[in-house]
Amino acid sequence: MSNTKVVVTTVPLVDDDSPLATPAYLKSLLLANQIDCVGLDLNIEILNTIKNHPLEQKLKKFFYSKKQHSSIAPVVTNMLYHYVQKIVEHNPTHVLLSLFTIDSQQFTKWLAALLKYHYPNLKIIIGGPGLETLGAHKYNFPERLKQLGFIDHYFVGDANDNFVNYFTKGSTVGFDDVFLKQNSQQKHWLTPNFDDYNFMNYGLLSLPIVDSRGCVQNCEFCDVVAFWKNFQYLTADEIFGQMLELSQRYNVFRFQLASSICNGNLIEFRKLMQLMAQHNESVDYIDQEFHWHGSFIIRKRDRHSEELWKNIKRSNGFLYCGVESISSEARINLGKNFNNADLASHLELAKKYDVPLNLLVIAAYHTETPQDHEYALQWFEDNKHYANNPVQQVQLTQITILEGTRLQANVDLERFNSEKSMRQEHAIRLKQKAEECGFTVRAFY
């Protein structure tokens, strides 16, 4: 496949104004194997268009609920042809469409059909978590598109030897198989290549680094452990080396540890914080200091030392902390191994060392009782002194059942559905109470 040229792009809608990582990683991987590749994050262009559009809410419904309104038809049509133009101007032989969530499926369907109609010889491959293959059956989203002739292949999971072999040897082993076991291979976690990204499109720019796959926890609602059975990670030296390389190449000093957990391996995490802290103390100018943010596991109070907290501060860290349920019992039963005394210690140390963080809370977890709901309301009252320092934002979601999770396997679905209105009512009350206590709240419902 010596004449192969690949264009990789994200597909909307991902409501995040940070760079998405997949095109940059696949570009590095394919270039390392002598395959010409362009890596584009076109999602951000569509996101910026929607945010500044008078029909913003109707456009979002097109992606989120697949509801189409005649008033947005010309806008969506322009978006689709904009994508086609941005892709084909590079004269590719292959197009890889990366679906970050299921909210990308609607646009992918129309885009793939449009590309095939105008460029029937173009090979189209789709992949990413948005294929939604954990609950795999014979007639799922990617298989439907393949049978309709809109795509040539789909690939489940991370790029691995099978993925590389398709472009270097023409082999399709590992493709078009929704039941294929995930097989992430660290040798393919090269430093991402953002050469084709337009950094002017983003807000406060931070470059993603995939530091791990899988998780050391086993939360019943989470599909991460269903995708990746084993926890894999880069060493502190490898992550820090990528930070140095990216900062020198792009003059960017902010990074996102783009994984489910950044402190899954505590030994490597301590070393990484020390490396970053030492770097920040060695630079001549404050704007050359590294900054980072990532998803952070709250552990038992003696696991994260004060020395570690000092280095998190010195490394300019920002933590996203999954609390899930405010109830200790419900939280521990779902798979988080810390109680509210541990949470209090975590918040106190974050405040002591001025480490900003967001709390991720599932409003009304399905095992919570009415007494737990009242306790959660009182918890925000009792902890309002943490509002804005260190808690920058409380992100509230409602529980959903994801394919392939322990929750899906074990939940009493009839009871779960019957209690939906009760959970919604509590979620509204919890948001109001948190805001009354001075917390900044972003509710995803």
N, C-alpha and C positions, 0 to 999 in steps of 0.2 A: 504494500500500500504506500509506495514511495511518493505518489502524487497526492496523498491525502492532506487536506487542510480542514481543521476542525474549528468551529465556533461554539463555545460554551457560553450559555447565558442563564441567568436567573429568570424566573417567571413570576409575575405578580399574582396575588398581592401579599407582600410581606410588609406589615406596617412597622418598619424599623428603618430609621434614616442612617444606619451604620452600614458599612460594606458587608455584603454577604460573601462567605468564604469560598464556596465550591468552585466557581470559575477560576479563581486565582490558584487554587490547589491543583486543579486538573491541568491548567496551563503549565505549571511547573513539572508535573508528572509527564505530560505528553512531550514537552520540549526535551526533557531528560532522556526520552526514548526516540529522539529525532523525528517527532511528529509535529508539523507546523500547527500552531494553535493560537487562537485569539480568545481571551477570557473577558466577558462583559457582564457587568451587573446592571442590566437594563431595568430591573425592578424599581430602582431608585428614581428613574425618570418618570415612570408611571405613578409612583407614590407622590412625587412632587406635583405632578399634574392634578391628581385627585385632591390633594390638600388645598390647592388654590382654586378649586373649581366650584361654581355655585351649585352644581348637582352632586356634591361630594357624597352625601348620604345615599343617594340612589346608585351612584357608582360603586360604593362599598357593598351594597346589597347584591350587586351583580357578582361580586367575588365571594362574599361570605354566605349568602343564602341562595345564590344562583337565580335570583329574581331579576327579570329583565323588564325595563320600562322603555316605552318608545322614545322618550325624551333623551335617553342616553345612547341610543343606537348610533348616531353619528360620532359621538365621542369615542365609544368603544371601537368603532370601525377605524377611526384615525389612529387609535392606540395600536391596533393590530397591524395596520400597514406601516406604522412607524417601526414596529418590531421587525417586520419583514425587511424593510429597507436597511435597518441597522445591521441585520444579520447578513444579507446577501451582498452588501457592499464589499465584504471581505472575500467573496468568491469561494465559499466553502464547498467541500464535498460532503461533509458531515456536520450536523447540528446536534448539540447536546442540550436538552432543556432540563434545568435543575428545578425540581419542585420542592420547596422548603416545607410547605404545609399543604393540606388538602384544599386550602383557599386558592391554590394555584391551578387546580384542576380545570376550572371553567375556562380560564384564558388559554390554558394549554390546548384544550380540545379545539378551540377556534383557530388558534395560531398554527397548530400542526396541520389542520385541514387546509388553511390558506396557503401555507408553504408548499404542501403537496400539490395543490391545484396549480399553482404558478410555476413550481420547480419540481416536477415529478421525479427527476433523477436524484434529488437531494436525499441523502440518508438522514433520517431523523431518529434520535434515541432519547428516551426520557428516563429520568431517575430521581432519586431523592426520597426523603421521608413522606412527601406529599403523595406518593403513589398509593399509600395506605394499604400495604400488603400483609400486615400482621395477621389480620383475620382472613387470610387468603382463601379464596375459592376459585373455581374455574373461570368465572366470568366477572372479573374485577375491572377496575378502571383502566389499567394499562393494557390488559388483554382485549378489552372492548375497542380501544383505539387501534390496536394492532389488527384486529379482525376487520375494522372499518377501512383499513389501509391508510390511516392518518400518520402512523409511525412505522418504522421498520423493526425497531427493537426497544426493549426496556431492560434496565439493569437495576437490581435490588441491592442496596447496601453500599459500602464504601468501595472506591476504586481499589482493585487488587490485581494480582497477576492475570486473572481472566480478562479484566477490563483492558489491560495493556496489550494482551495477546490479540484482542480483536483488531486493534489498529496496526500492530506490527506483523501479525501472521494471518489475519482474516478469520480467526477462530471465534465462534459464537458460544463456546462452552461457558456456562454461567450466565448467559443472557436468557431473557424471556422465561424465567422460572421464579414464580412468586413464592415458592416454597424453599428457595435456596437459603441455606444457613448464612447468616452474616459472617463475613470473614475480613475484618479490618487488619491491614498489615502495616506495621509501623514504618517499614522501609519505604513506603510510599508517602509518608508524612513529610514531604519536602517543604522548605521555606516557600510560602505562597508568593506568586508573582502577580503584582497588581499593576503591571505596566499599562494595561488597557483600560483601567478604571479612570473615570473623571472625578477626581477628589473634590472638585468644586461643587458637585451635586449633593454633598453630604452636609450634615450639621457639624457638631463637634466630632472631628474625625478620629476614630480609633480603629486600628487594623486588627482583624481577627487572627488568632493563632490557635489551632486545634491542639490542645495540650493533653487531652485524654479521650478515651472512648469507654462507654459503659459506666458503671457506678459501683461503689462499695456498699451502698445501701440497697434495699429491696422494697421500696415503697409500693404498696399494692395498686395505687392508681397510675403509676408511671410506666411508660412503655420502653424506657431506655434499656432496662435489663432484659426486656424481650427482644430488642434489636441486637444488643451486644451482650453475649452471655458472660464474657470475661472482661474484667477491668484492665485496660491497657493505658499506658501513660508515657509521655516523654520525660526525660530527666530534667532536672533544674538547669544543667549546663546546656542541654539542647534547646530548651525554651528561651533561655537568656541569650544564647547564640543567635536564634532567629530574631529576637528583639534588636540586637545590635545590628544585624544585617539589614533588617527592614528600616531601622532609623537612619542608617547611613545611606541607603538607596533612595528613600523617599522623603527624608527630613521630617518624619512623623515620629512622635515619641509617646503616643498613647496607644494602648493595646487592650484588646478584649480576649480573655482566655475563653475561647468559644467551645465550651464543653459543659456537661451536666454538673461537674464539680471540679473546682480547681485545687482543692486540698484533699483529694482522695488518698494520695500517698503523702502522709504528713511529713515524712523525712525529706522528700524532695521539695515539698512546698516550703518548709523552713529554710532550706538552702536557697531556693529561688528568691524568697523575701530578703535574705541576707545579701545575695548578689545584687539585687535591684537597689537595696538600701545603700550599699557601698558605691554603686554606680552613681546614684543621685548625689552622694556626698563628694564625689570626685569631679563632677562636671563644673565648668567655669560659669555657666549661665543657667539661670533657673528654668528657662524655657527648653533646656536640653535634658531636664529630668524626665525619667520615665514615669508614666501614670498607667494604671491598669484597672480593669474591673472584671469580675467573674462570679460565678455561682459558688457559694461557700457553705460547707456543712457546719452547722452548729453541733458541737460535741459536748460530752461531759465536761464540767467546769475545770477539771485539772488537766485536760488534754491540750489546751491552747495557752501557753505560758505568757506571762507579761512581756518577756523578751520577744516573743513572736508578734504580739500586738504592737510593740514598739517598731518592729521592722515593717509590719504592714503599713503603719503610718509613714515611716521613712520612704517606703516604696510608692507612696501616693495611691494606695489601694482603695477601691470602692467595692463593697461586698453586697451580693444579692443572696439573701439568707432565706431558705425555705423553712418557714415555721409550720405551714400547712394548717393544722388545727390549733386553736388557742387552748384546747383541753389537753392536758398532759396524757391522760389515759387514751384518748382517741388518737393522739399523735404517735404514741409508742406502739399502739396496736396496728397502726397503718404501716409502720416500718421505720419511724424516726426515733432514734435511741437517745432522746434527751427530754428532760422534764422542764417544768417552768422555773425551777430553781436554777437549772443550767442556762435557760434562756435569760433569766435576770442577770446572771453573772456575765453572760456574753454582752448584753446591752450595757452593763456598767463598765466593762473594760473598753468597749468601743467608745463610750462617752469619755472615759478617762484619757484615752489616747487620741481622741478626736478623729476616729475612723468612720467615715460616712457609710451608711448602709440602707438598703431597702429590705422590707419584710414582705415575703410572699405568703399570703394567707388564703386558704380555701375557706370561704364563708360558709358555715354550716356543713361540715363534713357529714357524710350520710350516717355515721355511727354516733354522732353527737345527740345528746338528750336535750330537752327543754332547759334543764338545769345548766347544761354546758353552754347553751346560748346565753343565758343570763350571766354566767361567769365571764364569757367573752366580752360582753358589754362592760362589765365592771373592770376587766383587765385593762381596757383602754383608759378608763378613768384613773385607775391606780398607777398607770405607767405614762401618763401624759407628760411627765417631765423629760421623757425621751423624744418627744416630738421635735423634729428639726435638728436635734443633736442627741444621738447620732442618726436617728431614723429620718431619712430624707423623704421617704415615700412608703406608704403601705399599698401594696398591689393586691387587690381582692379579686378572686376568681370564684366560680362555682364549680363543683365537682362534675366531671364528665367521665363517661366510661369509655376508655380507649381499648382498641382491639389488642388482644394478646396479653393483657395485664391480669394480675391475680384478682383484681377487682371484677373484671369481666367474668372470670371463671367462677367466682364465689358469691357475687351479690344476688340478693333476692330482688329480681328486676321488678316484679309487681309492686313490692313495698317501696323500692327506690323511686319508681315513677309516681306512686300515690303521694309521696311526701315532697314532691317537687315544689308545690306552691308554698309549703311551710318553709322550705329552705330559701326560697326567693324572698319571702317576707323577712326572714332573719337577716339575709344578706343586705337588704335595704336598711334595716335598723342598724346593722353593724357599721355600715358606711357612714350613716348619719352620726352615730356615736363617736366614731374615730375622728371625724371632722370636727365635731363639737369639742373634742379634747385637744384640738390643735394639730392633728396629724394631716399631712397632705395625702390624699387617697386617690388612687387610680383604680376604678372598678371596671373589670372586663366582663360586664354583664348588663 
